Amino acid sequence: MRGRTFVGLLLVILGVGFLLDRLEIIQFITLIEVYWPVILILIGVSQLFSRGYSLITGVALILIGAFFTLGNLNLIPGGTEKFFWPALLIVIGLFIAFGKTIDRIPENSDDVLNHFVIFSGLKDKSISKNFKGGDIAAIFGGIELDLRDAHLAEEGALLNLTVAFGGIEVRVPNQWKVIVRGTPIFGGWDNKTSAPTDAPEDRPVLNVKCLAMFGGIDINN
């Protein structure tokens, strides 16, 4: 799912839920109070099955979500919380010390990029010879995208950037022409790119479409 679509659907679901609660059709606030940890479980599962995922983040979110869900449903004995957090630290420590590390795609030759991170970070370096753009989204997380070794497609490229409560940094070659448009919602973006004075005007263009909500997007050389 594209990051922009995810953010939009999440806001729609929350809006509809609160509206139905005000109309006394459902007790949406009560449902959130009890089942909000399920969101952590779903995010953790998505981390495990996403490209360039964080194994530690995924497992930790699943365990934390499961713990709070069972606690809200009164399905775990009282006093368990004093053992849960030390046990979680032990599990994370074992993953770090002995687990196989899966890094964030150090070099990427794909012509179209699709990255979506939640509660985590990602670093990607594109070496595409025919870069066409893609969809990049960071929700409560950050992404660093290095395009300095990539080559734009002759027809140009379209890069959709979505950030909510996080940040995205994109680095492009000096000779690229970059046009940025989008929608800021309590956030913003900054296009710091500059091209040589002798760069041809008819060179391919990287069009960037931004949605920045309580976050920032930085595009530079």
Summary of the structure (lengths in Angstrom):
residues: 221
radius of gyration: 20.8
end to end distance: 29.0
largest distance: 71.4
contacts: 666
relative contact order: 0.12
helix: 34%
strand: 31%
